[in-house]
Amino acid sequence: MEKGAATRGCQGEVKIVVRVLSEALATELVCVSRYKHHHELAKSIHSQAVAAQFLEHANEERRHADQIVERIRQLGGKPNFSPHGMFTRRHSEDVGGETFFDMIREDLLAERIIIECYSEIVGYLGDTDPASRWMMGAVLGNEEQHAAEITSLFETIEPDERWSARGAGGRLRGHGY
């Protein structure tokens, strides 16, 4: 009874699983921040459609974080929201971008890193913790969807026009923004 949700089906070392999930939580929180930042920058350069996509991704990353928090609690762990050490626990970077192109590239690179890391987590969990594996597999699928959506944004950028986050000119193909 004292093991909570860690049943016989959860054969992995619970402390290790909680640590791995804590790293995923830090990653998701950094992603929320990055996407919210890019949402605000895209709004300032008058690209409402792209800003809306960044906001949607931020909200999805927040939902991922909520799911991970719940699983950490189920396993008897304590979710770590402390900003101290957040950047040593996360899997992706938040380096910022000055141009529209840079923001999209940064988001795609982050998603690719996360996909690779989460694939390893799903593989590690294997049959030792089916509930955590299922949850992380669902998050992984959503991250792959994000990467595909971000990749499609590259097609909307005029090749010779790189938007400045400071509001300098440029436009998306097919849009009069």
C-alpha positions in Angstrom: 0.0 0.0 0.0 2.8 2.4 0.8 4.1 2.2 -2.8 1.1 4.1 -4.2 0.8 3.6 -8.0 4.0 1.6 -8.1 2.4 -1.8 -8.6 4.1 -5.1 -9.6 3.7 -4.0 -13.2 6.1 -1.1 -12.3 9.2 -3.1 -11.8 11.7 -0.3 -12.5 13.6 1.5 -9.8 10.9 4.1 -8.9 13.5 6.7 -7.8 15.2 6.5 -11.2 11.8 6.8 -13.0 10.9 9.8 -10.9 14.3 11.4 -11.7 13.8 10.7 -15.5 10.3 12.2 -15.3 11.6 15.2 -13.4 14.0 15.9 -16.3 11.1 15.6 -18.7 9.1 18.0 -16.5 12.0 20.6 -16.6 12.1 20.1 -20.4 8.4 20.8 -20.8 8.5 23.9 -18.6 11.4 25.3 -20.6 9.4 24.6 -23.8 6.4 26.4 -22.4 8.6 29.4 -21.8 10.2 29.3 -25.2 6.9 29.0 -27.1 5.3 31.8 -25.0 8.3 34.0 -25.8 8.1 33.2 -29.5 4.3 33.8 -29.4 4.9 37.3 -28.1 7.6 38.0 -30.6 5.5 36.7 -33.5 2.6 39.0 -32.4 5.0 41.9 -32.4 5.9 41.2 -36.0 2.3 41.0 -37.0 2.1 37.3 -37.7 -1.1 36.3 -35.9 -1.3 32.8 -37.6 2.2 31.8 -36.5 1.7 33.5 -33.1 -1.4 31.3 -32.6 0.6 28.2 -33.5 3.3 29.1 -30.9 0.6 29.7 -28.3 -1.1 26.3 -29.1 2.3 24.6 -28.7 2.9 26.4 -25.4 -0.5 25.2 -24.1 0.2 21.6 -25.2 3.6 21.7 -23.5 1.9 22.9 -20.3 -0.5 19.9 -20.5 2.5 17.6 -20.9 4.0 19.1 -17.8 0.7 18.6 -15.9 0.6 14.9 -17.0 4.2 14.4 -15.9 3.6 16.1 -12.6 0.6 13.8 -12.0 2.7 10.7 -12.7 5.5 11.8 -10.5 3.0 12.2 -7.7 1.5 8.8 -8.4 4.9 7.3 -8.0 5.4 9.0 -4.6 7.8 11.7 -5.9 7.7 15.4 -5.5 7.6 17.5 -8.7 10.4 20.0 -8.9 9.4 23.4 -10.1 12.4 25.2 -8.8 14.1 27.4 -11.3 17.4 26.6 -9.6 18.9 23.8 -11.6 16.1 23.8 -14.1 18.5 24.3 -16.9 20.7 21.4 -15.8 17.6 19.1 -15.7 16.1 19.9 -19.0 16.9 18.3 -22.4 16.4 21.3 -24.7 17.9 24.7 -25.0 16.3 28.1 -24.9 18.8 30.3 -26.8 16.4 32.9 -28.3 16.3 34.1 -31.8 16.4 37.5 -33.3 14.6 36.7 -36.6 11.5 34.8 -37.4 13.6 32.2 -39.2 15.7 31.8 -36.1 12.7 31.2 -33.8 11.3 28.5 -36.1 14.7 26.9 -36.4 15.2 27.0 -32.6 11.8 25.4 -32.0 12.5 22.6 -34.6 15.9 21.8 -33.1 14.4 21.7 -29.6 11.6 19.4 -30.8 14.1 17.1 -32.5 16.3 16.9 -29.3 13.2 16.2 -27.2 11.9 13.5 -29.6 15.3 11.7 -29.4 15.4 12.0 -25.6 11.7 10.9 -25.1 12.3 8.0 -27.5 15.1 6.9 -25.2 12.9 7.3 -22.1 10.1 5.2 -23.6 12.7 2.5 -24.5 14.2 2.7 -21.0 10.8 2.3 -19.3 9.9 -0.7 -21.6 7.8 -3.1 -19.6 9.1 -2.0 -16.2 6.6 0.9 -15.9 3.8 0.6 -18.4 1.8 3.6 -17.2 4.8 6.0 -17.4 5.8 4.4 -20.8 2.3 5.0 -22.2 2.2 8.6 -20.9 5.6 9.4 -22.3 4.7 7.7 -25.6 1.7 9.9 -25.9 3.8 13.0 -25.2 6.4 11.8 -27.7 3.7 11.5 -30.4 2.6 15.1 -29.7 6.2 16.3 -29.9 6.6 14.6 -33.3 3.4 16.4 -34.4 4.9 19.7 -33.2 8.1 19.1 -35.3 6.0 18.4 -38.4 4.0 21.6 -37.8 7.1 23.7 -37.3 8.7 22.2 -40.4 5.7 23.4 -42.4 6.3 26.9 -41.1 9.6 27.0 -43.0 7.6 26.8 -46.3 5.8 30.0 -45.4 9.0 32.1 -45.1 10.1 34.1 -48.1 13.6 32.8 -48.8 15.2 36.3 -49.0 13.2 37.8 -46.2 14.0 37.1 -42.6 11.7 38.8 -40.1 13.3 40.7 -37.3 11.8 40.1 -33.9 12.2 43.9 -33.5 9.5 44.5 -36.1 11.6 45.1 -39.2 9.9 44.2 -42.5 9.3 40.9 -44.2 6.2 38.9 -44.9 4.9 35.4 -45.0 4.1 33.8 -48.4 0.4 34.2 -49.2 -0.1 36.7 -46.3 -0.3 40.4 -46.4 0.9 41.0 -42.8 
